[in-house]
Amino acid sequence: MERRLSAILAADVVGYSALMEQDEAGTFDRLRARRTELFEPEIARHHGRIFKLMGDGLLAEFGSVVDAVECAVSLQRGMTERNASVPEEDRFNVRIGINIGEVIVDGDDRYGEGVNVAARLEQLAPPAGICVSGKVAKEVENKLAFTFDSVGRQKVKNIEELIDVYQVRIDAAPRRRIRHKRRIGRRWWAIAAAATIVALVAAWMALQNPLTITSPAGSGTIPSVAVLPFADLSADKSLGYMGEGLANDVIAILSRFSDIAVVSRTSSFAYEGKQGDIRQIGKELGVGYVVEGSVRKEGDRVRIVAQLINTKTGDHVWADRFDKTGTDPWALQDELTGKIVGAMTGEFGAIRKADYSQAWGKDSTNLAEYDYYLRAESQLNLYTKEGIERSGEISRQGLQTFPGSPLLTVEWGWSHWLNAALLYSSDPQDDLREAERLVNQVLADKNLSPQVVRLANWLNAWLLTLKRDHDGAVAAMNKAIAVAPYNAFTLTDAGSIFLQAGQTEKALELTDAAAARDPALSWFFNYVRGFIYIVLGKNEDAVAVLKTTDFADAPLQLAIAYVRLGREADARAAVEKMLKSAPTATIQSWRQTWNFRDPSIMDHAAADLARAGLPPQ
């Protein structure tokens, strides 16, 4: 069980239940706006991470207690500014509590007394106030220019010892901060101020100049999408807030995909309630695709219809219906958003499939850089020997037209890696060396697009794993996830990296997250789960999931599980199946594509494969 020292911030809305009773839809909409416009960006700006959302509150973790307190003050000041322009009966007042202590790490969640004390401190805080523990006040009192007023030692629920509690006086005259190195302090203050101004100007420019990108059908750039508010089709027109909320959430999540450009909410919401030709809307917004849909409710059942439309042709690329029963609008909205985004995005989503078709429909003498990438990727994702070879050829052809292209270079690297990983290569070490050369060439460039950052670090994570640099591999994989945190395909493969690094529970958590976001990827996340279950000693579970997929070396993993269950005839049949698709597969070549921090895992597995009849070399 992993433990760590963290600063925990707990926040909730005062009188939330009463506000919901008065105006459920309005309260829901305003609170979501506060969360997305103020809380989430401020917490991220102060290097924090929200690990739990409740209906009226949240819990966030910070590596620095100074960051946590500064963030809390920024949040309360932001709330005060926003409340100034809102009628008193509609204002939100937030209480915040901060503690520093040891927490238990359970995947993305955090537990333990460090969290519990923060939650109790929040309950002690006055509306629009901040309460911190004595440990927090002592840690930051000489580092921050706020006044900390003691409110004495307090008894709180479920905590045996009395807690020293301090209230932060945000509006008090600031105390002089202690500066051990005055010149350096001023210098860094100036740099920080400049950086803040640049960030604010950049944000303002982004808001004032909505993103417009030429349609991918015409330019060969990454696909661009506009998301329109979902129409409220309920009889009493009471779901407008959910229709807008769904669109807001889809925009927010799509914007985190490195291979999709999303038009700003300001631009796309200008078309709310207007009837028009999608092709004209696409032309005006400069996008290749539009997402639109509707929401209706009957009793406690919500039905969402979503569709993706090609703005060049007006054709429906994808459409689906999502039904969900429940009374919690936050939970319903979050789950339905995840399903909509999962169906559209990723290497096997509706947008990518449409782009593949468009790229192959173009004249081969007039292909853009991104067209070469799409063609290569479509072949790579066949996962056949011929497809991988063809993918490499297309990448090389593209590099002749676009020399030094990081996107095509890393794609070429992927073809070398998969040739070895899928046991097709006649010289795996040569393919691995070439993959490493290409990915290092790409990573030497410090001005990479987010899409290339994801692909390069993802590939590098595998190569570092094979070199037994598991910590480096995990760091690289985290970089890939950071630029595409909702990409189910990347999350699933990350499970294999974390598994080999010895973080089995984290690996399982990643595949569970991927499964929730894109159930259609079952062939892939069941493959990764198979090896996880084998390592955990859950061989029956491993057999159950591995029988559903033939991806990569799934038959060999199935053979391992069968051997451990005493089913050697089934194990031999699984190995024979593998040899039909990869006749050159041997124990030696298989071991070159996996590398666990605990070498006994591979030793044991190799012995099982020998018993099942896989040739040694």
N, C-alpha and C positions, 0 to 999 in steps of 0.2 A: 504494500500500500504506500503510494507516494504522498509525502507531506512537503509543504513549503511555507515560507513566511511571506505573507501578502498583506497589503492594505485592502480592506473591503469597504465599499461604499454601498449603503442601503438607502433607498429613497421611496417615498410613497406620497400619494395625493391625499390631502386632508379633506374629509367629507365626500369622498368619491361616491359612496352609495347614495347619498342624498342627491348629488348632482345627476346621477344616472336615473333616479326616479323622476326628477323634474324634466329631463330632456335626454333620453338615452342616446338617440342618434347624434345630436349636437355634441354631447359630452364625449362620446366615443371618437367623433371626428376631430375635435379640438385636442384631445389627449394624444391621439396618434400623431397629429401635426407637431405637438410639443416634443414628442419622442423622436420623430424623424428629423425635425429641423433644429432642435436644440440638444437634447440629451445624447443621442447617438453620436453626432459629430463632435461634441465637446468631450465626451468620454474618450473617443478615439484620438482626438487632438492631444489629450493629456496621457496618452499611451495606456489607456485602460481598456478593459474588455467586459462587455455585459455577458454574464453567464446565466442569468435567470430573469425572465420577464413574468410578472404577475399582472392581473387585470389593472391594478392601479399603482404598480410599483416595479422596482427592478433591483437587482444586485449586480455590482460590478467589481472586478478585481484589478488592482494596480500593483506594479512592481515597486513603485516609489510612493511612500506616504505623503511626500511633498506634492507630487502630482495629484494624488487623491484629494487633498485639501484644496489645492488651487482649482481643481475641477469643480468641487462642490461650490466654492465661492462663485465661479463663473456661471454655474447652473442657476444659482439663486439670483444673481444679478440679471441673467437673461430672463428669468421668470418675472422679475420685477418690471423690466422694460416691456415685456409683452402684456402683462396685466394692466399697465397704465392706459392702454387703448381699448380695454375690454370692460363692459359693464360689470359692476361689483358682483352681481349674482352669477356671472359666468366665469369668474376668475378661478384659476387653479393656484392653490398654495401647497407647496411641497415641503416635507420634512426630510432631513438628511442626517444619517448617522455614519460615522467612520470609526473603524477599529483597525489595529494592526495586530496580527497574531498568526499562529500556525493554522493552516487549513489542510483538509484532506482533498487530494485531487482524484476525482472520479470522472475520467473523460473530460468533457467540457464543463462539468459541474464542480462546485466546491462546497464542502461541508465542514462541520466542526465548530468549536467554540469561537474561533476567530470570526466566523460568519454570524453566529448566533448573537454575539455581543454587539456587532454592528447593527443588526436588526433591532435589538433592544434600545440602543442609543438613538436610533431614528424615532422610536416611539416617545422618547423623552424630549425630543426637540420641539420647539414651538413652531407654529405655522410659519413658513418662509425662513426657518432657522436651521442651524447646523450644530449638532452635538458630536463631540469626539471623546475618545477615552483619554485617560491620563497619559498612557503610553504615546498616543498620537501627539498630544499637546507638548509633551517633553521633547519628542523627536523633532518637531518643526518650529518650536517657539523662537529659536534664534535664526531660522531660515526663511520665515515668511513675515510679511509686514501686517499681520492681522493680530488683533487682541483676543486672548483666550481667557474667558471669565470662568472661574471655578464655581460649580453649583453643588460641590460636595460629593461625598461618597454615597452612591445610590444602590439600593437593592433592586435587582431586576429579575424577571421571571425565569426560572430554570437555570439560574447561575448562582452557585453557592456563595461565592465571595462578593463583597461589596466592590463596586466599580467607581473609580474616580472619573467624574464627568465634567467636561468643560464645554462651554458654549462659545462659538466663534462669533465675534462682533465684527460683522462685515463693514458696517458704516462708521466704526470708530476711527478716530485720527490714527493713521498708520504709525507704528513704532519704527524707529531707525533700525534697519537690519544690520546685523553684524557682518562686516566685510573684512575678512582676513587679508585679502589681496584686492585692494580697492581698484587699482587700475585694471586688473584682469576682469573684475566684476563689472566695471563700467563698459569695458570692451565687449564682453559677452552680452550685456544688456542691449547694447547698440545692435549687435548682430541679430539677437533674438527679435528686437523690435522691427528691424528691417525685414526679417523673414516673415514676421506676422503681417506686415504691411503688404508684402508681395503676395502672400497667401490670400489676404482679403481682396486685393485688387484682382487676382486671378479668379477668385470666386465670383466677384461682381461681374467681371467680363463674361464668365460662363453663363451667368444668369441673364445678362443683357444681350448676349449673342448666342441664341440657341443653336445647338449643333445641327448642321445640315451637311449631309454627305451624299454624294451622287449615288444613285441606285446601283447596287452591285450587279444588276443585270446588264448595266451599260459600262461599268468602269472596271470591274475586276477587283474592287477593294473589298474590305470586310463588309458583311451584310449590315445594313442599317434598318432600324425598326422604329416605328412610332406606335405608341400604345394609347388608344382612345379610352375615355371613361366608359365603363360597362353600363349599358342602359338599364334603367330600373323598370322592370315589367311587372312588378307587384301591383295588385289591385289598388292598394291605398297609397302607392308611390312613397313608401316609407324606407326604401332600401337605397336611396341615392347615395347615402354615406358609404354603404358597402361597395357600390359600383365604383365610386371614386377611390375608395380605399384599396380595392383589388388592383385597379390600374396603377395607383401610386406604388403599391408593393411590387408589382410586376416590373415597373420602370426601375425601381431601386435595385431589384435583384439582377435584372438584365444588364444594368450598368456595371455590375461586378464581373461580367463575362468579358474576358480579354479579346474575344474574337467576334464581338457584336458591338455596333455603335447604336446608341439609343438617343432619340430626340428628347429634349427636355420636356418636363411636365407642362411648362408654360406654353410651349408651342403646340403640343398635341391636345391639351385641354381646351384650346381655343375653338376646337371643332365640337365641343360638347353640345349635344342636342340638335346639331345641324345635320340635315340630310344632304348627301352629296355622293358623287362618284368617287370610289376609293382610288381610282387611277389618278384623278385630279388632285385628291388630297395627298397622295404619294408624291406627285410632281411638285406641289407647293411646299411640302416639307422636305423634299429631296431624299426620300427613303425608298427602299426596295420592297419593304413589307409593312403591313399595318396589322396590329392586333386589335380586335374589337370583340364585343360580346354582350351578354345580358345577364341579369340576376333577377331571380324571382323567389318568393317564399310562400309556402303553403304549410300552415301550422308551424312546426319546428323543423321542417325540412327545407333546406336551401338548394336551389338548382342554379348552377352556373353553366352557361354555354359560352365557349370561347372559340375563336377562329382566327387563323393566320391567312392573310390575303397577299398575293403577289400584286404589287401596284402597277407593274408594267402590263400585265395581261388581265387583271381583275379576277383571276382564278383563285379558288380556295386551295391553299397548299395543305392545310390541316384544319380539322375542326373536331371538337369533342364536347361531351356533356359530363358535368361533375355534380353528383348528388351527395349531400351530406346532411345528417340530422344532428341537431344540437342547439343549445341555447346560448352558448358563449360566442359572441360575434368575433372576438379576437382570435379564438382558436379556429373557428370556421374559416375566417379570412386567411389566416396563416397557412392552414393546410391546403386550401384550394389554390392559393397562390403558388405553393410549392409544386402542386400537380400540374398546373398550367405551364409553369416555367420548365419543369422537367420534361414535358412532352415536346417542347419547342427547341430546346437547347442541347448542346453537347455534340460529340462526334457523330451521334446517331439520331439526333433530333430532327424535327421537321424542317427547320431552317437550313441545316447543313445538307440534308438530302436534296432540298430544292436547289441549293447552290451547286451541288455536284452535277445535277442534270443540266443546269445552265452552262457550267464550265465545259462539259462534254459536247454541248450543242454549238459551241463557237468554232469559228474557222481556226484551224491549228496554226495558221500563219500569222495570226493577229491576237495572240494570247497575252494577257497581262500577267504580272508576277503572281498575283493571287490566284489567277486561273490555273497556272502551273501547280501551285500548292494544292488547290482543290482536287485537281486530277490525280496528283500523287497521293494525296490523303485518301481519296476514294479507293484507290488500288491497295494502299497499305491496310485499310480496314477490312479487306477481304480475308486477311490473315492466311492466305495461301502462298505457297512457294512462288508461283507465277505472279501473283499480285504484288508481293514484296519486291521481286526483281523488276517488275514493270514500274513500280513506284520509284525505285532508285533511278531508273532510266529517265523518267519524267523530270525528277529533280535535277539531274545532270543537264538535261536539255534546257531547263529553265535557267540554270546558272550560266549557260552559254549566252543567253539573251540578257540576263540580269546578273552580271558577275558580282560575287561577294554578297548576294542576298542572304541575310541572316535567316529569313523564313525558309528559303529553299535549302540552305545549308543544314539547318537543324532537321528538316524533313528527311534529307538524305542520310543524316546520322541515325534517324529512327529506323530507316530501312535496314541499315547494317545491324543495329541492335536486335531487331525482330528476326532477322535471318538467323542469328545465333540463338536467341531466346526460344524460338519456336522449333529449334532443332533441325532446321533446313540446311544449315551451312556445312560445307565440306571442310571449312577451316574457321571454326568459331573464334579462335584467338585473333585471327586477322580481321574479322568483322568487328570484334570488340575494340581492337586498336584503332580501326578507322572511325568507328562511332565516337571514341574518345577524342581523336584528333579534331573531328568536325565540331563536336560540342564545345571543346575548349576554344576553338576559333571563334565560335559565336559568342561565348561568354566573355571573351576578351573585349568585346564591343560594349561600352557602357551606356549606349543610347539605343537600347532595344525596345521594341514595342511590347506592351503587356502580353500579347499573344506569344511572342517569341520567348519572353521571360518564362512563361509557363512551360512551353515545350522543351526549352533548353534545360531548365532546372529539373524538370521531371525526368528527362533522359539522364542527366548527370547523376540524379539520385540512384538510379539503377547501376550506373558504372561505378560510383563510389561504393555501393554495396558490395559489388564483386571484388573491390580492392580492400574490403574489410574496414573501410572507413564509415562505420555505421552512423556515428554522430554527424559526420559531414553529409551523409545521405539523408538523414532526417532533416537537417537544416536546409538542404536543397529542396527536399519535398515540401517543406513548409513554405518556402519561397514560391513554389509553383501553386500551392493551395491559396496563398495570400492574394494572388492576382486573379484567382478563379475559384472562390470559396464555395460556389454553388454547382460546380461542374461535377456531376455524379460519376462520370467516367474517370476523371482524375482522382477523385476521392477514393474510388474503389481500388485503383492501382496503388494509391498511397498505402492502402492496407497491407499490401505485400512488402513494401519498404519498412513499415513499422513492425511487421511480423518478424522479419529477418533481423531487425535491430533489437529484438527481445521485448517489444512493447505489444504483447499479444492482445490485451484488452483494448488498447487504443486502436489496433488493427480491426478488431471486431466492431468497434464503435463507428469507425469510418465506413465500413461496408453497410452497417445498419442505416447510417445517414444517407448513403447513396441509394439504398433500396427504397427509402421513404420518398426520395426526390424523383426517382425514375425507375419504377417497377419493371419497365421494359428491358432494363439492363440485367435481368436475372441471370442470363447466361454468363455474365462477367462477374457480378458480385458473388454468385454461388461458387464460381471457380476459386475466387480468393478465399471465401469462407471455408472451402474444402480443406486447404492447407492449414488454416487457422485451427479448425477442429482437430485435425491430425496432431498438431503440436500440443493442443489442450488435452489430448487423449480421448477425444469424443469421436471415436471411429465410426460408430453407427450414424451419427449426425453427418460426418464427412461423406459417407457413402450416399446418404439421402440427397445431399446437395450436388455432389459430383456426378451423380447419375443424370442430372438435368442438363449437363453441359459437356460439349466436346472441345471446348476452347483450349488451345495450346497443349500443355502437358497434363490436362485433366485426367486422361486415362491412366497415366503413370501415378498420379496422386491417388486415384481410385484403387489402383493395384496395391499401393502401400497400405491403405485402410483395410482392404480385403485380407492381406497377409496378416495384419494384426488382429483380425477377427477370426483367423484360422480358415479362411475361405480361399485356399490357394488356387483352386481351379478357376474361380472367378478372377483372381489376380492375374493368372496367366492369360486369360481371355482379354483382359484389359490391356495388357502389354502388347498382345498381338494386334489389337485395334490401333494402338499407337504406332506400331511399326508399319502398318499399312499406309498411314498418312505421312510418316517420317521414317523411311526405311533405314536412314543412317543414324538413327537415335541410339545412343549407348549410355551406359551409366556415366562414363567419363564426360561426354558432351552435355548430359543433363546437369551434372554437378558444376559445370562451368557457367550456368545461368542462375544459380542460387548460391547464396553465401550467408549463412546465419552467424550471428554473434556467438552462439553456442554451437561449436562445430559438431558436437555429438548428434545434433538433430539430423544433419546430412549424412553422417556416418551410419546412423540407424536406418534412415530411409534408403540409402544405397544398398545396404544389406537386404532390406525387404525386396527391393527391385531385382536384386540378383536371384533371390528365391523365386520371384515371379517370372524369371526367364529373360530379363533385359540383358543384352550382351554387355560385357564389361567395357569393351573399347573397340 
